Amino acid sequence: MASGSLEFKFDVKGIKELDKVLSQLPRGTSRTILRQTIKKSLRPVVKDARAFLRASDWDSAGAAKSIKSKTIKGSRVPAALALGPSGDWWYAKFFEGGFRSRRAEPFLRPAWNKNKDNLTKDFSKSMWFVLNRLSKRLVKQAYAGKLSGSARKVLGI
């Protein structure tokens, strides 16, 4: 880990179908839905990363509390998120890989490995719930005659 960065990737089956559904929604709506759903799915990873850091001898006063999933602004990817320490605890990333005078005590990698199998299941369940809720809201607005212009366009009205 010479660079001090970690990258986790996972594949979701049915992503083409999901992309087709999301492409029919207004761009801002689809980005918001993706970000919210991924952040919700990452909650167990954040919780475990905090627990692993608290268990190590690195945590002092708040490094574990600073671990969050954050949206990467300005990314070309619709839902780019970063997971790790923030703010005054930026240097906690060195705990993961260690450095010259200190051995590594990983906290993000074990949290990811522990939760990665359930992550796609949680993501798809959350995405289904959010899309179902959105469709019910659009139907309710349609019956009330209060659809926005972008909603009319999505529904082809």
N, C-alpha and C positions, 0 to 999 in steps of 0.2 A: 504494500500500500504506500508506495513512495509518494504518490500524488496527493494522498490524504482524502481521496474521494471514493465513494462507493456508488455503484450503479446496480439497481435491481430491475429486472424485467420479468414480465410474465405474459403468457398468451391467454386470451379469452376465446373460447369457441363461440362461434356465432357473431364475431365482431363485424363481419360484412353486413349482416342483417341489422345489427344495432346501428352501424354507421348509416345505413339506408334510412332507418327511422329517424335518427337524429338530424340527418341532412334535410329532412322535410320540415324541421322546426326552425324558427328564427335562430340565427347564429348565436346570439347572446343567451338565449334560453338553453340551447344544446350544450354550450360551454358551461353554463351554470350547473346544469343537471349532472354533467360528467364530473365536474370538480367536487360538488357536494357528495356524490355517490362514492367517488374514490376516497375522499377524506373520511367519510363514514366507515368505509371498508378498512381503512388504515388504523382505525382507533385501537384495535387489539395489538397491532405492531407498536404503536406509540406507547401504550400501557406497559407492554413487556420490555421495551427498550428502557423506559424509565426505571422499571424494577431491576433490570440487569445493571444499570448504572448505579443505582442506589446500593446494590449488593457489592459493588467493587469499592476499592479504597479511593476512587477518584472523586466521588460525589461530595461536594462540600457546599452546603447551604442552598443550592438551587440549580445545579447543572441538569439534574434529572427533570426538574419542573420545566426547564426551558425547551425540552424536546417536543417538537410539534411537527405536523405536516402543514406545509405552506405552499400556496400557489406561486408558481414562477411567472411573474408578469413579463409580458412582451415575448413570450414563447410562441413559435409557430405551431407547436403541438397544442391541440385544443384543451388538453387537461394535464399540463405538466406540473407536477408537484415535487417538492423537496421534503425530505424527512430528516430531521436532525435537530441539534441544539441551535438556539438562536440568541440574538441580542448579545449581552455581555458574556455569554458562554460560548462564543464562536470557537474558542480553542478546544472545546470538548471533542471536536472531531479528531484531535490527535490521540485521544484516549483509545479510539477504535483501532488505530494502526500502530500506536506506540511511537516512540522516537528514540533518539540516540541514548539517552540516559534512563529511559523508562520502558518497561515491557508493555506490550499491547494488552489491553483488557477490553475486548470487543463487547459492545452492547447493542449496536444496530444489526449486525449480521446474525447473531443468535435470535434476536426478536423476529427478524424477517424469516429465518429458517423455520422457526416454531409456527409461524402463522401463514406461510405462503400457500399451503394446501387449501386452507379455508378462505383465503382472500378472494379467489375468483368466484367461489360459491356465494360469499357475502356480497360481492360486487353485483353479481347477476340478480340476486334476490332484491337488493336495494334498488337497482335500476328498474326492475319490473315494478316495484312498489311506486317509485317516483313517476314513471311513465303512466301508470294506471291512474294515479292521483291527478296528473296533468290532464289526461283525457277526460276524466270526470268533471274537472273544472271547466274545460272547454265546452263540454256538452251543456253544463249548467249556464254558462255565459251565452251560449247560442240560444237556448230557450228563453233567456231573459232579454235577448236582443242587445247584449252588451259586449259583443266580440270586438276585439281590437282589429286594426287593419292587418297586422301580421298574422293574427289568428285566422282571419278570413282567408288570407292567401294560402296558409297551410292547409286549411280545410277545403280550399277550392271553391269558396263561396263568392 
